[in-house]
């Protein structure tokens, strides 16, 4: 029995530092971008994230690529 996996969707989540709270801890905010081309390379995603970082004027804390796949029994 052959199992097939098909890439359905890619989402990129940017976490960035957005100042300090009242206790002096860093505030981390997240922003998600969906409808990313499923064949986008890691380098392309990274390069775009760095440009978004410049536009936000904030420091990126983390960059996560979330790939969603469908698995079927063929």
C-alpha positions in Angstrom: 0.0 0.0 0.0 1.6 3.3 -1.1 1.2 6.4 0.9 1.3 9.8 -0.8 2.0 13.2 0.8 0.9 16.4 -1.0 2.0 19.8 0.2 -1.2 21.9 0.8 -0.1 25.1 2.4 2.8 27.1 3.8 2.6 29.7 6.5 5.4 31.8 7.9 5.3 33.1 11.4 7.6 36.0 12.5 8.2 36.7 16.1 9.7 40.0 17.0 10.6 42.0 20.0 8.2 44.9 20.7 9.7 46.7 23.8 9.5 45.9 27.5 6.6 45.4 29.8 6.1 47.0 33.2 8.4 44.4 34.8 11.1 44.9 32.3 10.5 41.7 30.4 10.7 41.7 26.6 7.3 41.7 24.8 7.3 39.3 21.9 4.7 39.6 19.2 3.9 37.2 16.4 2.7 37.9 12.9 1.6 35.2 10.5 1.8 35.3 6.7 -0.2 32.6 4.8 -0.5 32.0 1.0 3.2 31.5 0.7 4.2 29.6 -2.4 4.7 26.0 -1.3 7.9 25.7 -3.4 9.5 28.9 -1.8 13.0 28.2 -0.7 14.2 28.7 2.9 16.6 31.4 1.6 13.8 33.3 -0.1 11.6 33.2 3.0 14.5 34.3 5.1 15.3 37.2 2.8 11.7 38.4 2.8 11.5 38.1 6.6 14.6 40.3 6.9 13.0 43.0 4.7 9.8 42.8 6.8 12.0 43.3 9.8 13.3 46.5 8.3 9.8 47.7 7.6 8.6 46.9 11.1 11.6 48.6 12.7 11.7 45.7 15.1 14.2 43.0 15.8 13.2 39.5 14.7 13.3 37.0 17.5 12.3 33.9 15.6 11.2 32.8 12.1 9.1 29.7 11.6 7.9 28.0 8.5 4.8 25.8 8.9 4.1 23.4 6.1 0.8 21.5 5.9 0.6 18.3 4.0 -2.3 16.0 3.1 -1.6 12.3 3.4 -3.5 9.8 1.3 -3.5 6.1 0.7 -3.0 5.5 -3.0 
